[in-house]
Amino acid sequence: MAKQQRILAVDDDERNLKLMHAMVTREGYDCKCVEDGAAALVAAQEYNPDLMLVDVMMPQMDGFELTRRIKSNDKTRNIPIILVTALADRDSRLKGLEAGAEEFVNKPVDAMELSIRLRNLLRLKEYSDFLVHHNELLEVQVRARTDALWKTRLEVVRSLGRAAEFRDNETGMHIVRMSKYSQLMAEAVGLGYERAELILHASPMHDIGKVGIPDPILLKPGKLNAEEWEIMKTHTTIGYNILSAEYSSELMETAKMIAVSHHEKWDGSGYPYGLKGKDIPIEARIVALADVFDALTSERPYKKAWSVEDAMCEMNKQRDRHFDSGLVDVFEEILPDVLSVRELHADERVA
């Protein structure tokens, strides 16, 4: 029998709490209600909720500060938080995102909207919990260093990589190609066989955080507005949180480092932290270059494939801006091997 999922609701207004409790329990979830941030911090550890509904405007400790404290505690940081707010301005939403909140619900709360957001975020929490529990099992078994263990771990990795693909316009072959390009580059720059293997198997999870981006933003056919773009950028930190676990392996450490850093740029203009130059982990610099090359040279519903020559021209233009110039040189040197991989793992053509 499936465990009843737990929701912790936090609001200083008793009437709002009763309404929230009724909406949540009607959906089949267990719900605990507390009236202030201090009580919520205790309940977050003792009640062990799968998700928190947090009112923004509370005395003493507002919803932003409560969110920051929850996300800064290793024992509670993986709990998804929905901020319930009457504030609809962009600055308040960005403040909430910066604090670590995953979603927002506006007052008065629409029951259908709340139901959908709860379902989506709880599905994301299930991914995270599965990974934590599975990693604990794998770390016990890893001492045996059996081939069966390694294959099991890789299957978990690939499944997580596919979870992001299903929500985006990418293809399975894109993931295969870019991970193999990354492996070739890692070997070419002298990182060694074992580290190159880690990058091969960790890089497919670079966009796992997209499972936490709302469909209207992720699948929007046109250009994102400023607020939507800020939300889209959070897929890097969402991915980091999904791949974080108390008992983590070297593979998962590499994966979460790539997930959070693969959109950083050499000149410091990237996100989420604006890292610059060699402050960006080399694994992330490698994956960023491999990912862009394959994206440019692949056909998508919204664009034609670029030629290899045009793609390389663009990458050379981005030397010391988007990309590490030294890695662009290495990529050009191994281009024949890259093109062999590209041909071997080409997308299926629809007649």
C-alpha positions, 0 to 999 in steps of 0.5 A: 500500500502506498504511503500517504503523502504529507503536507505541512501548511504554515499560516498565521491565520487560522481561517486560512489554515482550515481552508488549506487543510480542507483543500489538501485532505480532499485530495487524499493527502495527510495535512499538518497545520502550524501557525508560525515559522518557528513551529514550522522548523520543528515540524519540518523535521519531526513530521517529515513532510513531502511538501510545504505550503508556506504563507508569505506574510507572517509576523516574526518570520515571514515565508521568505525567511522560513524558506531560506532556513528550510533550504539551508538545513541538510535534513530539510532542504529537499522538501519542496515549498509552495509559497502562498501569497497575495503578492503578484509582483515580479520582485516578490516572486524572484525573492521567493525563487532566490530563497529556494521556493519551487512554486507559488500559489496566489491568494485566493487559492484556486483549488484546481490550481493547488491540486495540479501544483501539489501533484507535480511537485510531489512527483518531483519529490518522489524522484528525489526520495527514490534517488536518496533511498537507492543511493543508500542501498548502492553505497552499501553494495559498492564495497563488493564492486561487482559488475551488476552493481555498476550496471544497476547504478547506470540504469538509474542514471539513464532513467533520470536522464530520460525523465528530463528528455520526456519533458523537453524537445530533446531526443535520446540520441542527443543525450548519448552523443553529447555524453560521448563527446564529453568523454572524448574531450575529458580523455583528450585534455588528460583527465584520465580514463576513470574521470572521463567515464564518470563524465560519460555517465553523469552528463546525461543528467545535466538537465534533470532539473527541467522536470521541475519547470512548469510545462507552460514555460518549458514547452512555450513555443515563443520567446520567454519573458523576463520572469519566465526566463528566471524560472527556467534558469532554476532548472540548474539548482533544481537539478542540483537538489534532485541529485543531492543525497546524504549518502552520495557517490562520486558519480552523483557528485559529478552529476550534480556539479554538472547539473548546476554549472553547465550554463555558466560561461567563461566570461562570467555571464552565465547562471546560476552563480555567474562563475567565471573562467576556471572557477567553473568546474572543468566537467561542466565546461566540457559538457557545455561545449559538447551540449551546444555543438550537438544542439546546433548540429541537430534538427529540432521541430523549431529549427534546421540542423546547422552544418558542422562548419557553421557550428564550429564557426559559432563555437570559435566566435564564443571563445573566451565568452561562452567557452573555454578557448583551450577546450575549443582547441581540443574539440577541433583536434578530436573533431574526426572522432566526434563526427564518428560518434555523431554518425554512429548515433544519428537520430532516426529519420522519419520517412 
